[in-house]
Amino acid sequence: MGSSLFRPMQPKKFDDPPVAAPPAPPDASEAPTSPEQAPLFNNCWSCRVLSGSGLIGAGLYVYLVARKPMKLGYAPGPGPIAQMVIGISIACWGIVILADPKGKAYRVV
């Protein structure tokens, strides 16, 4: 009537893994170089103006739609306030795209 649950456990012996020699460092001439990555967005001026002004317009629209009931005299709730914050954030994102703070975009003559 013995089961494996009630038998004493036998310790298992594990062999040590083989130790490999560390790889030799590559020469400077053989060092791989990472390929130049393409920009995530087009950084041309017209692309930035179009997308930046579109985001500013969308942000203003979201903000003004949330503000309309307040102009009619309704008390602001958490939903319209959150909507106004999101609208302001979208407009700020458009300003950042227009301003190009890191200076990555430049005109090619």
Secondary structure, DSSP 8 states (H G I E B T S, - for coil): ---TTTS--------------------TTT---------SS---HHHHHHHHHHHHHHHHHHHHHHHHHHHTT----HHHHHHHHHHHHHHHHHHHHHH-TT-------
